[in-house]
Amino acid sequence: MAKLRHIAITVPDPEKAAEFYERALGLKRVGTTDWEGAHGVYLTDGVMNLALLHYRKEEYAGKLGAGHVGVHHFGFIVEDVASTGQAIECCGGRHWMGEPAEGAGFYEVKYFDPDGIAFDITANGWKGSKG
């Protein structure tokens, strides 16, 4: 069974948003990202991660667009990415982007469900969260 492990929220200012969740709810910072498609901050409560992202390019933001503020996608940890991907597509899901990385590096494979809602899967957990 897949286990829900992160929620990604798009925000105008990831640092400002992170400060709020750290101070108001006690979440712990476990990482950052800064690449051509987005920049952001990763927080955790020890089980779930919260990704606070600001997309720079429409192609990575998906159908919601780079200006969207709010829930963007959620992610699952799975035992077998290949078979889970096949099951997703057999049930009407559609691959969006990403492929499993070689070795133990972190990666996400993103899909749209039949209603167009974005989610991702990985076999490697998010830093700070339980597998």
CORDACOR-V43705 format. One record per backbone hydrogen bond with DSSP energy under -1.0 kcal/mol. NH is the residue of the N-H (numbers start at 1). CO is the residue of the C=O. If there is no record, write none. Layout:
nh	co
NH	CO
NH	CO
This chain:
nh	co
3	77
5	75
6	75
7	49
8	73
9	51
10	70
11	53
17	13
18	14
19	15
20	16
21	17
22	18
23	19
24	20
25	21
27	21
28	44
30	42
31	42
33	40
35	38
39	54
40	33
41	52
42	31
43	50
44	28
45	48
49	5
50	43
51	7
52	41
53	9
54	39
56	37
57	37
60	57
61	57
62	58
65	62
68	65
70	10
72	8
73	8
75	6
76	120
77	3
78	122
84	80
85	81
86	82
87	83
88	84
89	85
90	86
91	87
92	89
93	88
94	112
96	110
97	110
109	121
110	97
111	119
112	94
113	117
116	113
119	111
120	74
121	109
122	76
129	126
